[in-house]
Amino acid sequence: MNSVKILHCADLHIGAAESFLNERAESRRAETLITFENIIKAAKQNDVDIMLIAGDLFNSNNIEKSFINRVFDCMASIPDVKIVIAAGNHDPLSFNSPYKTNALPNNVFVLDTKDCFVEFADLNTRVYGKSFKEVYMQGASSFSIKPDADFINLMCIHGELRSDLGSDYNSITNSFIENCGMDYIALGHVHKRSDISKAGCTYFAYCGCPEGQGFDELGEKGVYVGDISKDGCNLKFIPTAKRMHIADKIDISGCDTAAEIADFIINEIKQEHGDNYSDNLYKIILTGALNDGVDISIPEIASRLNSSLYFAKVKDKTEINVDFDALSQEQSLKGIFVKKMLEKINSADIAQKEILKSALNIGLKAFTAEVNYDED
């Protein structure tokens, strides 16, 4: 066989919860199972030979039996696809691992906690790698098993690309990759997808997480699918996420009420994110300049947005459109506040100026309405 078709996925963290979703947290938690179903469908539709799961399929070794059963049932539904798993730091191959306490489908192979490989003679392919045994694992300077040049040699491994071995999460160095002699390394642990790279004769990549779990995991998520041969690597990215986490900065200059702002935001989101805009989770950062005296309620804006969107949180980074110099001359509490703040700003260094300007705007808003706590 000259090439093998693979699907590379990692870091589903099935069972994890986005607690900030409150009453929707449990249903959102179950959506990772739907994403996994979509990955299984992608493997079948693309006639994949081998599915590589590079760690953290489960968010822990203690999730509900119903989740575990659903995952293994999905795997069993594609019996012609070989599924190779490297357990990660969230689901290590310890005594209570779901991979040890449950009967695995016949097409599922879990890598040992020592350097090892699984051979698929019918595909002329070997898959090398190792699993985490515990939450922490030290990396190695090299892989102890040399590949066989007569096979297509793949590696499935969970770890952190670094220039040294200083990580507790299986450091993988450039020299490790260069010297291992693999045709492709399917990496897990980093939730942001990387481009396909090459070190020596070895191609490698992080596919990222297939479903974002917070606003530090923005944008489109998915898996890599394609052909690996002795001559090259031809993988494409396939989106799998049910919902995206999106952070948008929206200039609301000229708006005067919460209702007006919410309508403006929805129109902006529609234009930017298309027909399925309402399915996503949004962090909306309000920017621009508001007229002095305009009282906007962030909770009201968020409430209006959440009637149209799956989830939205709103952060106020607007400024007050006002003549500060003129205001500082007023014989009022507001005028005195502005005067004192301008004096501090004028005498501050560059870093402090931005902080003080922000404080000035927050202070002015407090004269008009209550200022809400900002988690940042």
N, C-alpha and C positions, 0 to 999 in steps of 0.2 A: 504494500500500500504506500503510495507516494506522498499522501497528505492525510491529515485527520482533521475533522471539523469539531471545534470545541465551543462550549459556552463557558465563559469565565464570569463568576459572580462572587460576592463576598459581603459580609457585614450587613445582613438583613436585620439582625438583632430582633428576631421574632420574640414577642412577649414584652418588649420595651413599651413604656408609656410616656406620652407627652402630657405631663400632669397639668400644664398651664391650660389645657383644653377643658378642664373641669368635667362637666357632665358628658362631654363628647370623648373624653380620654379613653374609655373602654372600647367604644366602637372604632375609634382611630387605631387603637392597639390591635384590634382584630384585622385591620386592613393590611397589615404586613403579610398575613396569610394569603390575602387576595393577590398581593404583589408576587408572592412566591408561586402561586398558581399561574400567574402571567408569565413568569420565568420558565416554568415547566412547559407551558404552551409554546413559548418561543423556541425552546429546545426541540420540541416535536415538529413545529412548522418549518424549522430550518434544517431538519435532518441531521441534528447534532449527533456525533459519535460519543463524545465524552463531555460531561459537565463537571467543571472544576469549581468547588466551593472553598474559597480561601479563608475560612475562619469566621467565627461569630455569626453563624447561622442562627443560633439561639442567643438571646440576651443574657441568659444564665442557665445553669444546670437545674434550676428549681422551678421552671415554669409549668403551667398546668399540663396534665396528661393529654387533654383535648387538643392543645396546640401541637404537641409532639406527634400524636397520632395523625393529625391532619397533614403534617409535613411528610411523614413517612408514607402515607397513602398517596400523596402527590408524586413522590419519587417512584413508588411502585407502579404508577399509571403509565410510566414510560420505560418499560422493561428492556427495550433495546438500547437505551442510553446508559452507558457506564457513568456512575456518579462517584467522584472521588472527593473526599472531604478532609481538609486539614483543620482540626479543632483549633480555635483561637483562645485568646485570653479571657473572653467572656464565657465560652463554653468548653473549657479544657477537658481533656480526656482523663478525668479523675474518676474515682470510684463511683460517683453519682452521675456521671455523664449519661445523657439520653442515649448516646451511642453504645453504652455498656449495659444499661438497664432495660433496653428494649430490643426486640428482635428486629434486625435490619432487613429491608428488602434485598433480594438476591443481587440486584444491580448496584448496590451501594457498598463502597469501600472506604473505610476510615483509616487514614495513615497513622502509623505508630508514633510514639513519642521519641523514638530514636530515628536517625536517618534511615530511610527505607524506600522501597518502590513497589508499585503494583504493575504487573505486566499484562498487557492485552495482546496476545499473539495474533489474534484475528485482525487487529488494527495495526499491527507492527509498531506498537507504541508502548512506552513505559511512562508512568507518572511517579515522580520522586517527590520527597518532601518529608515533613514531620509535623506532629501536632503539639500544641501546648499540653503539658501534663498538669500544670498549675496555673494560677493567674499570672505569674511572672516566669519568664524564660530568658536566659542569656543567649545571645547570638554566638555564632561560631565564625572563625575566619575562613573556613572552607567547608564544602559538603564532602562527607567521608566516602561516598560511593561514586565511582566514575561512571559516566553514561556509556552505553553501548552504541557505537557508531552505526550499527545495522538497524537501530530502532529510531523512531521519532521520539525524542526525549523531552518530556514536559515536567515542570515542577509546580506544585501547588503548596503555597506556604503563607503563613500569617506573620507579619513582622514589620519593622520600621526601617526604611532606608536611611542609612546614616553613613558618616565618614569614619566612624569608630564603633567599638563594641560597647559603648556606655549605656545603652538602653536596657530597661528591664522587659522590653517587649520584643525580644528576638531581633537584635540589630542585624541588618542585611547590608553589607558594604558593597561598593562597586567592584572591589577585587573578588569578593565572593561570587558575584554574578559573572564576571569575566572568566573566572577559572572553573566554574561548575560545568561548563560544556553543554548546557541545556539548549534546546531549540526555542523554548518559550517558558517564562516563569510567570505564573498567575499569582499576583500578590493581593493580600488582604490586610486590613487594619486601618489604612488611611481612607477616610470616607469621601475624599475628593478624587474624582477620576483624573488619571494622568494620560498623556499621550503615550503611544507605543514608543518605547525607547530601545536602544541597543547598546550593550557593553560587550566588547569582544565579538563573539559569534552568537550571543544570546539576546533575544528579544525579551522585554519584560514590561509590565504595566500594572498599575492599580486600576481596577474597574470602578472603584468608589462604591458607595452604598446604593442599593436599588430603590430605596425609599428614604427620603430625608426624615430626620427625627427632631428637627429644631431649626431655629433661624441662624444657626451656625453651619447649616448644610443646605445652602440655597440652590435653586435652579433645578434643571433637568437631571434625573438620576436614572441609571440603568445598568446594562451588562455589555460585555464584549462577546461577539459571535463571529466565527470565521474559521479559515483554514490555516493550519500550521504544517509546514513541510521542512525537509532538510534544506530547501532553497530559500525559504522566506516565511513571512508572517503577514497574513491578510485578514485583519480583524476590523469589524465595524461596530459602532456603538448603537445599541437598541434601547430606547427609553422604556422603562417599566413602571415608573412611579404612578400611583393612583392620584396623588396630589403633590404639588410643588410648594416649597417654602420660598416666598418672594419678599424681598425688601425693596420698597419703592420710595424715592424721595419725590414729593409732589409739591410744587409751588402754588400756594393758595392766595397769593397776593390779589387783593381786590374783593375777596369774599368777606361777607359780614356776619353770616349766621352759621350755626352748626348744620342746618339742613342744606344750605347752599354749598357748604364745604363737602358734605357727604355725597351729594349729587355730582359735584365736580370730580371727586375722587373716583367714583364708580365709572364715569365716562372716560376718565384717563386710563383706568385699568382695562376697560373693554377694548380700547384702541390698542393698548400695549400687549395684552395677553390673549386676545382672541375669544372664540366662542365658549370655551370651557373656563373662562376666567373665574367664575363663581366657585369652582371646585377647590381652589388653592387656598393656602394659608398666607396671610399678608402681614407684614410689619410696615405700616405706613408712617413715614417720617415727614411731617408737615414743615415746609420751608416757605420763605418769602417774607414779605413785610405786611403787617396788618395795621390799619388805621388806629391811632390812639383812641382808647375808649371802647374798642370792639371787644366784646366778651364772648369768647368761644368756649364751649364746654367739651373737653376731650372725651369724657364718658358718654356724652350724648352723641358725638360723632362716631365713636366706636359702636355704640348701640345701633345707630342707623346703618352703619356698614355691615354689622353682623346679621342684619335682617336680609341682606342681599348676598353675602359671602359666607363660605364655610367657616372661616375664622379671620378676624382682623384685630390687631392691636395698633394703637395710634400713639405716636410720640410727637411732642410739640417742640419744634426747633425754629419756630417763626421769630421774627423780630418786630419791634414796634416802629411804625413809620412816623417819626416825630422829629422835630427840630430840637435836638438835645440842648444846644447852646441857648436857645430862647427859653426852653423849659427851665434851665438851670437858674435863670434870672427871676423866676416866679417866687414870690414870698409865700410859699406854702410848704407843707411837709414833703410833697412830691418834688418841688423845686429844689429844696435843700438836699434831698436824697440824690437827685441827679447831679447837682453841683459837686457833692462829695465824691460820688462815683467817678465823675469825669476827671477830678483831680487825681484819684488813684490810678485811673487808666493812663493818664498822660505821663505819670512818673514810673509806670511798671515796665518790666522787660517784655519781650515779644510773647513769651509763653504765658505770662500772667495777664497780658492785655486781653487775650481771647477769653480767659476764665472770667475776668472782670466784666467784659462786655456781655457775656452770657448772664452774669449776675445782675447787671443793670436791666436787661430785658425782663428777667424773671421778676425783679423788684417792681418794675413798672406794671407788669401784668397783675401783680398782687394788689396794686392800688384799685384795680377794676374788679377783680374776681379772685376766687380761691385758686391757688396754684397747686396742681396735683403732683404727688411724688413721682419722680422719674427714676426708674430702676437703674439707669446708667449713671 
